[in-house]
C-alpha cells in the first residue's frame, strides 16, 4: 500500500480551494472525486504546507499565506 500524501486543489488563480490527504494512486483512480488541478503539498519540510486560501507559486512549487489587508484604525475624531 502506498503512503498517504498531502495534496492541494488550486483554482485558475493558483489559490488553494481544498486540501486532501490521500494516496496518489487513489486520486488518479478516482478523478471524479478529485476534479481540477491538484498539486502536492508537504508537511514537516522546508516548504510551506498549503491551507485553503493560500497562494501556490508554480516556479518554486511552494505556497504562501494569503495577504491580509491591515485592519482599519478607529479613532474618535
Protein Blocks (a to p, Z undefined) as FASTA:
>chain_A
ZZddddddddfkopafbdcdddfklmmmmmmlmgcjdddddehiabdcddehiacdfklo
pacdddddddddddfZZ
